[in-house]
Amino acid sequence: MIRRFEETSPAVAESAFVSEMAYLVGDVTVGPEASIWPFVCVRGDFGPSSIGEQTNVQDFTMLHEADVGPRVTVGHHVTIDGASVGADSLVGIGSTVLPGASVGSDCIVGAGAVVTPDQEIPDGHVAFGIPAETQPISDDHREYVRWNCEEYLDMTARYRAQGGFERFPDEFEG
């Protein structure tokens, strides 16, 4: 569902894929070739949320006032609340990025990790644990992030090829 909130409505690039089972509300921007999968909630009601080009946001994820860069994989059951994630990163399954936190570019937030409020994960690092601790990213990790992004671009194309994907109505509910 795509829903207006007060004076703002989501803006979704023509080449993006948004599952009919996702919920986007308010000041939300979805970039070209991005994909938003079932049961994702993206809220732009307290402030803007943006999802970059070729980024995939997987099932059961919650983004609220989130700034997610290009070519990012946001795994299943992730919460990003009032925080940012840089380009070419991966936020692992079940992890949480809390208000004011910043995950740099070329990073991995490990599955189940908690990036605490106002914590900064530097570019090129892996964050893991509760609270998140960091170490430099390996070449194998970088390759995995790129591979995962490519896999979701392929999956998005396969879903779009199935048909039944309709653009959003001119008038949003609300």
KEKE-3310 file (N, C-alpha, C; in steps of 0.2 Angstrom, whole numbers, plus 5000, padded with zeros to 4 digits):
npx = (5004:5003:5003:4997:5003:4998:5004:5013:5018:5023:5037:5041:5053:5051:5057:5058:5054:5040:5033:5016:5012:5019:5021:5021:5023:5020:5033:5043:5056:5060:5072:5079:5078:5077:5071:5057:5051:5039:5029:5036:5039:5039:5041:5038:5034:5037:5049:5059:5061:5073:5077:5090:5096:5096:5095:5090:5076:5072:5060:5048:5055:5058:5058:5061:5061:5074:5089:5095:5108:5114:5114:5113:5110:5097:5093:5081:5069:5074:5077:5078:5080:5078:5091:5106:5113:5127:5132:5134:5133:5128:5115:5113:5102:5089:5095:5098:5097:5099:5092:5101:5112:5125:5130:5143:5149:5152:5151:5147:5133:5132:5121:5108:5115:5116:5117:5121:5112:5117:5130:5144:5148:5163:5167:5170:5170:5165:5152:5147:5138:5131:5132:5136:5152:5167:5177:5189:5183:5184:5190:5183:5171:5167:5165:5154:5144:5142:5139:5126:5118:5118:5111:5098:5095:5093:5082:5072:5070:5065:5053:5046:5045:5035:5024:5008:5012:5007:5008:5007:4991:4985:4979:4982:4978:4970)
npy = (4994:5011:5026:5043:5055:5068:5082:5075:5062:5046:5044:5034:5027:5023:5011:5004:4991:4987:4977:4972:4969:4978:4992:5009:5025:5043:5054:5047:5041:5030:5024:5021:5005:4999:4988:4983:4972:4959:4964:4974:4989:5006:5021:5038:5049:5056:5061:5062:5046:5037:5027:5020:5019:5003:4996:4984:4979:4969:4956:4959:4970:4986:5002:5018:5035:5034:5034:5026:5021:5019:5003:4994:4980:4976:4966:4952:4956:4968:4982:4999:5014:5031:5033:5031:5022:5019:5018:5002:4993:4980:4976:4965:4950:4952:4962:4978:4996:5010:5026:5040:5034:5029:5020:5017:5017:5003:4993:4980:4975:4963:4949:4950:4960:4975:4991:5005:5019:5034:5029:5027:5018:5015:5018:5004:4993:4979:4976:4969:4960:4964:4977:4983:4979:4983:4978:4978:4976:4962:4956:4945:4947:4959:4955:4946:4956:4963:4952:4948:4960:4959:4947:4951:4961:4953:4945:4954:4958:4946:4945:4956:4952:4942:4949:4957:4967:4982:5000:5013:5020:5037:5044:5042:5032:5039)
npz = (5000:4996:5003:5006:5018:5027:5019:5011:4999:4995:4983:4970:4960:4942:4938:4949:4960:4970:4982:4982:4995:5003:5013:5012:5017:5017:5017:5007:4997:4984:4975:4958:4951:4963:4976:4985:4997:5002:5016:5021:5029:5027:5033:5032:5040:5052:5048:5033:5023:5014:5000:4991:4974:4966:4978:4990:5000:5012:5016:5030:5036:5044:5041:5047:5046:5039:5030:5017:5007:4990:4981:4992:5003:5013:5025:5030:5042:5048:5058:5055:5062:5061:5056:5046:5032:5022:5005:4995:5006:5018:5028:5040:5043:5055:5062:5070:5069:5077:5082:5076:5073:5062:5048:5038:5021:5011:5021:5033:5043:5054:5056:5068:5075:5085:5082:5091:5098:5090:5087:5076:5062:5054:5037:5027:5036:5047:5057:5072:5085:5101:5111:5095:5089:5080:5065:5052:5035:5025:5009:5004:5011:5005:4992:4994:4997:4985:4977:4983:4981:4967:4965:4970:4961:4950:4954:4956:4942:4938:4945:4940:4926:4927:4926:4931:4939:4944:4941:4953:4958:4953:4963:4979:4994:5008)
capx = (5000:5006:4999:4999:5003:4997:5006:5018:5017:5029:5039:5044:5055:5047:5060:5058:5049:5037:5028:5009:5011:5023:5017:5025:5018:5023:5039:5047:5058:5062:5077:5078:5080:5077:5066:5054:5048:5033:5029:5041:5035:5044:5038:5041:5029:5041:5054:5059:5065:5075:5080:5094:5096:5098:5095:5084:5074:5069:5053:5047:5059:5055:5062:5058:5066:5080:5092:5098:5111:5113:5117:5113:5105:5094:5090:5075:5068:5079:5075:5083:5076:5082:5098:5108:5117:5130:5132:5137:5133:5124:5113:5111:5095:5087:5099:5094:5101:5095:5092:5107:5118:5128:5134:5147:5149:5156:5151:5142:5131:5131:5115:5107:5119:5113:5121:5117:5111:5123:5136:5146:5152:5167:5168:5174:5170:5160:5149:5144:5137:5126:5132:5140:5159:5169:5183:5189:5180:5188:5189:5177:5165:5165:5162:5147:5139:5141:5135:5120:5115:5116:5106:5092:5093:5090:5076:5068:5069:5061:5046:5043:5044:5029:5018:5004:5014:5004:5010:5002:4986:4987:4977:4984:4973:4972)
capy = (5000:5017:5031:5049:5057:5075:5085:5071:5055:5042:5045:5028:5027:5019:5005:5001:4985:4987:4972:4974:4968:4982:4998:5015:5031:5050:5057:5041:5040:5024:5025:5017:4998:4997:4983:4983:4965:4959:4965:4979:4995:5012:5027:5045:5053:5060:5064:5058:5040:5037:5020:5022:5015:4996:4994:4979:4979:4962:4955:4960:4975:4992:5008:5024:5041:5030:5036:5020:5023:5014:4996:4991:4975:4976:4959:4951:4957:4973:4989:5005:5020:5037:5031:5030:5017:5021:5014:4996:4990:4975:4976:4958:4948:4953:4968:4985:5002:5014:5033:5044:5029:5030:5015:5020:5014:4997:4990:4974:4975:4956:4946:4951:4965:4981:4997:5009:5026:5039:5025:5027:5012:5018:5015:4998:4989:4974:4978:4963:4959:4968:4982:4982:4981:4983:4976:4980:4972:4958:4956:4940:4951:4964:4951:4944:4961:4964:4946:4949:4965:4957:4942:4954:4964:4948:4942:4959:4957:4940:4946:4961:4948:4938:4953:4958:4972:4988:5006:5016:5025:5044:5046:5038:5032:5043)
capz = (5000:4996:5007:5008:5025:5027:5013:5007:4996:4992:4976:4968:4953:4938:4937:4956:4962:4977:4983:4984:5002:5007:5016:5011:5019:5018:5013:5006:4991:4982:4969:4952:4952:4970:4977:4992:4997:5006:5023:5023:5031:5026:5036:5031:5044:5057:5043:5026:5022:5007:4998:4985:4968:4966:4985:4991:5007:5012:5020:5037:5038:5046:5040:5049:5045:5037:5024:5015:5001:4984:4981:4999:5005:5020:5026:5033:5049:5050:5059:5054:5064:5062:5055:5039:5029:5016:4999:4995:5012:5019:5035:5040:5045:5062:5065:5072:5068:5081:5080:5076:5071:5055:5045:5032:5015:5010:5027:5034:5050:5055:5058:5075:5078:5087:5081:5096:5096:5088:5085:5069:5060:5049:5030:5026:5042:5049:5064:5075:5092:5105:5106:5089:5089:5072:5063:5045:5031:5021:5002:5004:5013:5000:4986:4996:4997:4978:4974:4985:4977:4960:4965:4971:4955:4945:4957:4954:4935:4937:4947:4935:4920:4928:4925:4937:4943:4942:4944:4958:4956:4954:4969:4985:4999:5014)
cpx = (5004:5001:5002:4999:5003:4999:5011:5015:5023:5031:5043:5046:5052:5050:5061:5053:5046:5032:5021:5008:5015:5019:5022:5020:5022:5029:5044:5049:5062:5066:5076:5081:5080:5071:5064:5050:5043:5034:5034:5037:5041:5040:5042:5036:5032:5046:5055:5063:5067:5078:5084:5093:5099:5098:5089:5083:5070:5063:5054:5052:5055:5060:5058:5063:5073:5082:5097:5101:5110:5116:5117:5108:5103:5090:5083:5074:5072:5075:5080:5078:5080:5089:5100:5113:5120:5130:5136:5138:5128:5122:5109:5104:5095:5091:5095:5099:5097:5096:5099:5113:5119:5132:5137:5146:5154:5157:5146:5140:5129:5124:5114:5111:5114:5118:5117:5116:5117:5130:5138:5150:5156:5166:5172:5175:5164:5158:5145:5143:5132:5130:5137:5147:5161:5176:5183:5186:5185:5186:5183:5171:5162:5162:5155:5142:5137:5137:5128:5116:5113:5111:5099:5090:5090:5083:5071:5065:5064:5054:5043:5041:5037:5023:5014:5006:5011:5007:5005:4997:4988:4984:4978:4979:4975:4968)
cpy = (5006:5022:5038:5050:5065:5078:5081:5064:5052:5043:5038:5028:5022:5012:5001:4995:4986:4982:4975:4973:4972:4988:5004:5021:5037:5051:5051:5042:5034:5025:5020:5010:4995:4992:4983:4977:4965:4960:4970:4985:5001:5018:5033:5050:5058:5064:5059:5051:5039:5030:5022:5017:5008:4993:4989:4979:4973:4961:4956:4966:4982:4998:5014:5030:5038:5033:5030:5021:5018:5008:4993:4985:4976:4970:4958:4953:4963:4979:4994:5011:5026:5037:5031:5025:5019:5016:5007:4992:4984:4975:4969:4956:4949:4958:4974:4990:5007:5022:5036:5040:5031:5024:5017:5016:5008:4993:4984:4975:4967:4955:4947:4956:4971:4987:5003:5016:5031:5035:5026:5021:5015:5015:5009:4993:4984:4976:4971:4963:4964:4971:4980:4984:4980:4980:4978:4974:4968:4958:4951:4943:4956:4961:4949:4950:4963:4958:4947:4954:4963:4952:4945:4958:4959:4945:4948:4959:4951:4941:4951:4957:4944:4942:4954:4964:4979:4994:5008:5020:5032:5046:5041:5038:5037:5049)
cpz = (5000:4998:5008:5015:5025:5020:5008:5005:4994:4985:4975:4961:4949:4937:4944:4956:4969:4977:4984:4991:5006:5009:5016:5013:5020:5014:5012:4999:4989:4975:4964:4954:4959:4971:4984:4992:5002:5013:5026:5024:5031:5028:5035:5034:5049:5053:5037:5027:5015:5006:4991:4980:4969:4973:4986:4998:5007:5017:5028:5040:5039:5045:5042:5050:5044:5031:5022:5008:4995:4985:4988:5000:5012:5021:5029:5040:5052:5053:5059:5056:5065:5061:5048:5038:5023:5011:4999:5001:5012:5026:5036:5044:5053:5065:5066:5072:5071:5080:5081:5074:5063:5053:5039:5026:5015:5017:5027:5041:5050:5057:5065:5078:5080:5086:5086:5094:5095:5087:5078:5067:5054:5042:5030:5032:5043:5056:5066:5082:5094:5111:5100:5090:5081:5071:5055:5041:5027:5014:5001:5006:5008:4994:4988:4995:4990:4975:4977:4982:4970:4960:4966:4965:4950:4948:4955:4947:4934:4939:4942:4929:4921:4927:4932:4941:4940:4945:4949:4955:4957:4960:4975:4990:5004:5014)
residu = (MET:ILE:ARG:ARG:PHE:GLU:GLU:THR:SER:PRO:ALA:VAL:ALA:GLU:SER:ALA:PHE:VAL:SER:GLU:MET:ALA:TYR:LEU:VAL:GLY:ASP:VAL:THR:VAL:GLY:PRO:GLU:ALA:SER:ILE:TRP:PRO:PHE:VAL:CYS:VAL:ARG:GLY:ASP:PHE:GLY:PRO:SER:SER:ILE:GLY:GLU:GLN:THR:ASN:VAL:GLN:ASP:PHE:THR:MET:LEU:HIS:GLU:ALA:ASP:VAL:GLY:PRO:ARG:VAL:THR:VAL:GLY:HIS:HIS:VAL:THR:ILE:ASP:GLY:ALA:SER:VAL:GLY:ALA:ASP:SER:LEU:VAL:GLY:ILE:GLY:SER:THR:VAL:LEU:PRO:GLY:ALA:SER:VAL:GLY:SER:ASP:CYS:ILE:VAL:GLY:ALA:GLY:ALA:VAL:VAL:THR:PRO:ASP:GLN:GLU:ILE:PRO:ASP:GLY:HIS:VAL:ALA:PHE:GLY:ILE:PRO:ALA:GLU:THR:GLN:PRO:ILE:SER:ASP:ASP:HIS:ARG:GLU:TYR:VAL:ARG:TRP:ASN:CYS:GLU:GLU:TYR:LEU:ASP:MET:THR:ALA:ARG:TYR:ARG:ALA:GLN:GLY:GLY:PHE:GLU:ARG:PHE:PRO:ASP:GLU:PHE:GLU:GLY)
# end
